[in-house]
Amino acid sequence: MTGIDPRRTVPRTDALLRSPLFVEAARRLGRVVVKAAVTDAQHRARSGEIAPDDVAATAAAALEARERSLTTLRPLLNATGVVLHTNLGRAPLSPAAVAAMRTASGYVDVEYDVDIGARSSRGRGTVAALRERVPTAEAGLVLNNGAAALVLATTALGAGREVIVSRGEMVEIGDGFRLPDLIASTGARLREVGTTNRTSLPDYAEAIGPDTGLILKVHPSNFRIEGFTGAASIADLAMLARERGLPLVVDTGSGLLAADPLLPDEPDATSALAAGAAIVTCSGDKLLGGPQAGLVLGGAALVERLRRHPLARALRVDKTTLAALEATLRGGPTVTDHYLHADPAALRARAESLAAALPGHLRARVVPSEGVIGGGGAPGVTLPGWAITLPEGYAAALRRAAPPVIARVESRRCLIDLRCIPPESDNDLAEAICGVAGPD
Ligand SMILES: *Cc1c(COP(=O)(O)O)cnc(C)c1O
């Protein structure tokens, strides 16, 4: 202490607020917020907590921190090995998709033709990108999510009429939401055919009547029935639908656009349309690896009918989603692709370096770990990978680390699976674990 009363040397509020730094901050954050930060820093100087000379810098740092964290959502490390974890936001966006969202965040020509100076069709670039990736689709439409795509298709084609669907495809998609309830909410009547394990083409054929609006085939994406099973193929159903003049709507769920040898049981949009589906619906943030969205793909006339339905307006997506989806479609392998196809040897090497960097008292061991696709996709498929094991109690402690690390608990061990950790975050992960573990 110098003996000078610090209150005398604390910079005055009006002087601080006039400085260019705080004028600029007030433009972005509002004067009330800036003034509160300045007052707070002045208080801390008066109480001797900081030097009077540091008031401006302290207030500026507080404002910067506030600007960085205007959302309560916290980035975290997904060490579960579940690639599309619905609770963790499903697909992580690629840098190209993030950049596209930023581009689209201001004024953009989302629904405007700059050349002629008039309205144009919304999201046309995104639909063009979809058609390039799914050559069998004549037209496409982007909606809020997969459920919205299914709701619009059943409302536009089946409201007040019957929707024929197999009993083996009455899926609950999660958090208590069931597709049959969703379909019933559109005013369509469900006409269930077949049994849980087997539904044949004649089951569908016998159910068709004057009230039938459409035939629906849903991919039971999040469960698998084994044993004595049977289902009508898309091609057979398409033939039946065509004969009876009905649309066949196929909800493929996962958003795989073309066949992937890693996922032989997952239907893809290109093949489903080639096999004769009139409309395919799916999600944008599952295997497609993009933002939350629902895709409708199919023949030009039917897609146009859906696009013109009043409900379409209530289910449409914003410009940033259109931008992120277009960038995802045009941008090559997605983050989801990288995690799905991660090289087990590379995962093992990273797990070994991580284990070596941890304090010895943790006894971290490198073990094989089976990742899964998640997000209600490919339930039978496991992805061979590697993890390190920690004592079980670490799972809870690591959730409170900065950044939070979400681990998997298996056989009373805490598993840190590296599949869905970006390699550039390996150091952050090691630091988070060391922070919880304390020194050796
Ligand atoms: C995931 C899924 C849905 C729902 O899609 P959201 O994008 O989560 O709304 C619908 N049908 C099937 C078959 C699904 O797998």
The ligand as a Gaussian input file, in Angstrom:
#p B3LYP/6-31G(d) Opt

LIG

0 1
 C      -34.576000     -40.507000     -36.468000
 C      -35.752000     -40.965000     -37.205000
 C      -36.876000     -40.143000     -37.370000
 C      -36.931000     -38.769000     -36.754000
 O      -36.001000     -37.888000     -37.324000
 P      -35.615000     -36.543000     -36.542000
 O      -34.654000     -35.888000     -37.470000
 O      -35.023000     -36.954000     -35.242000
 O      -36.880000     -35.773000     -36.388000
 C      -37.932000     -40.610000     -38.089000
 N      -37.917000     -41.848000     -38.631000
 C      -36.863000     -42.678000     -38.507000
 C      -36.906000     -44.023000     -39.136000
 C      -35.749000     -42.268000     -37.784000
 O      -34.694000     -43.087000     -37.661000

